[in-house]
Amino acid sequence: MIRYAAVLLYAWSAVAIGAAVGDLSKVNGSIEVAPGDQAGDVSTVNGSVTIGASARVDAVDTVNGSVEIDTGATAASAETVNGGIEIAERVVVAGNVHTVNGEITLGRGSRVQGSLETVNGRMTLQGAEVGDGIATVNGDIMVGAGSRVDGGIRVEKPSGWSWGRNKRPKVTIESGAVVNGTLEFEREVDLYVGAGVVLGEIKGVQPVRHALQ
């Protein structure tokens, strides 16, 4: 997932406003792409990555750190292992948004054309769109009003690094949200559904279903 080539040795780096650069890569330290700038792949190992408003970048990767993509920016993908991913309003991600240990938040009007995945972390859609499904193992899922998910929702059976986490995930789909595709549950979940929400086929373990008040 993370490319280790072309390492920069500075503790922190930023791109000047209005610049267009190639790939930005380092091992230790955070990277910031300024608002309105363009860059290639942006990656670090130990540090956060911040993409400014209306900036355009390719893949965004880190291992130990958060990813923040500000309003109106575009990216090819966004991934981290230990850290959250926060996507502001009107952001477009052409590929996947994935993390292992961390939350994912999508702001209003944002669109992820690939999949949205985490192992241990809550995922929240605030009037946003996902084009290729949502998947988790232990995380709660909130599909807020005005959101759209194509490709369904999958909650996988815990294994490997998920051992010992027995809390039943909570999947919430608010009124005014749309989920197209199969809801596949390999473990027990609590499913909260708003009035008027029409769900697709449910496969696997039948959820404990609740009505939203």
N, C-alpha and C positions, 0 to 999 in steps of 0.2 A: 504493500500500500504506500509506504513512504519511500521516496527516492533519496538516496544518501549522497549522490554525486553533487559536484559543484558547490561545495560547502563554503559558506562565508563565516569568518571567524570573529565578527563583531558581536558584542553582547546585545545589540538592538539595531534594527535598521528600518528606515522609512524611505519611501520614494517621493521625490519632490513633486509638488502639485503640477499637473499638466504633463507629466512625463509619460513616456511609453518605453517600457523596458522588457527584457526577456525574463527567463526564469529567476526566481529568488529562492535560495535554499541555504539552510544553515543547520547546525546541530543544537547549540545552546543559545537561546534567546528568542525574543518575540519578533514578529515581522508585521509592519503596518504598510498598507498601500493607501495612499492619500486619496481623498475624494476626487473623482473624475479621471483618475489615472488608469493606464492600461498596463497589464503585466501578463507574463506567461504563467507557468506553474509556480505556486507559492507554497513552500514546505519548510517545516522545522521539526525537530525531534522533541526538545524540551523548551516549550514556549508557546505563547498564544499567537493567533493570526487574526488581524483585523483588516477588513476590506472596507474602505470608505464609501460614502454615498456616491452612487452613479459610476463607481469604478467598474472596470471590466477585466476579469482574470480568467485563467484556465483552472486547472485542478488546485484545490486548497487542502493541504494535508498537514496534520501534526500528530504526535504520539501522546505527549503529556502536556496538554494545554487546551484552551478553549478556542473556538472559532466564532467570530462575529462578522456578519455581513450586513452593511448598513443599507439604508433606504435606496431603492432604485438601482442597486448594483447587479451585475450579472457574473456568474461563475459556471465553469464546466461541471464541477462537483465539489463536495465538502465532506471531509472525513477526519475523525480523530479517534483515539483509543480511550484515553482518560481525560475527559473534558466535555463540556456542553457545547452545543451549536445553537447560536441565536441568530435568526434570520429576520431582519426588519421588514417593513412594508414594501411591497412592489418590487421584490427581488425575484430574479429568474435564475434558477439553477437547471442547467440542461441535463445533468445526469443525476447521480444518487447523492443522498445526504445520510451518512452513516456514522454512528459512534458505538462504543462498547459500554463504557461507564460514564454516563452523562445525559443531561436532558437535551431535548431538541424543541425549539420553539419556532413556529412560522408565523410571521406577521400578516396582517390583512393585505390581500391583493397579491401575495407572493405565490410563486408557482415552482414546484419541484417536478420536473418532467420525468425523472427516474423514480426510484423507491426511497422510502423513509424507513430507516432501521436503527434500532438500538437493542442492546441486551439488557442492561440495567439502567433504566432512566425513563422518565416521563416524556411523552411526546404530546405537544399541544399545537393544534391548528386553529388560528384565530382568523377565520374568513379566508383561508388559503386553499391551494389546490395541490394534490399529489397525483402524478400520472401513472405510477406503476406500483401501487400498493404500499401498505404499511406493515411492518413486521417487528415483533419484540419477543422477548422471553419473559422478563420479569417486570417490565415497565408498564405504567398506566398510559392509556391513550385517551386524549380528549379531541374529538372532532367537533369544533365549535360551529355555531350558527353561521351559515353562509359559506362553509367549507365544502369542498368536493374531493372525494377520494375515488380514483379509478384503479382497478386492480385488486380491490378487496383488502381485508385485514387478516393477518395471520399471527397467532400467539403460539410460539413453539414450546415444546416440552423442555424443561431445564435439564442440562447435562454439562459435564466439564466444569467450566468456571462458574456455573450458576448453582452448583450444589449448595445446599443449606439455605436457599432463599425460598421459603414456603408461602409467602404472602400471595394471596390470589390477586392477579392483576385486575384493574378496573378499566373497562372500556366504556366510554361515554360518547354518545352520538346525540347532539342537541337538535331540537326542532329547527328546520331550515337547512340542515346539512344533508349532503347526498353521499352515499357510499355505493359504488357500483362494483359488483363482483362478489366472490365467495368470502364469507367469514369462516375461517378455519381455525379451530381451537384444539390444540394438542394437550391442553391442560384446562383445569377449571378456571373460569373467569367470572367476574361480576359484570354484567352487561346492562348499562343504563341507557334507555332509549327515550327520546323526546316524542311528543305527540306528533303524529303525521309522518314520522320517519318510516320509509319502506326499506326493508333489508333484503339482501339477496339470500342465497342458500347458506345454511349453517352446516358445516361439516365437523366431525370429530366429537369432542366432549360437549354436551349441551350446556350452555352457560346458565348461571343463575341470573334470571332476567328481572330487572327493576324498571319501573316507569319513573321518568324524571318529573319532579314536582314543579 
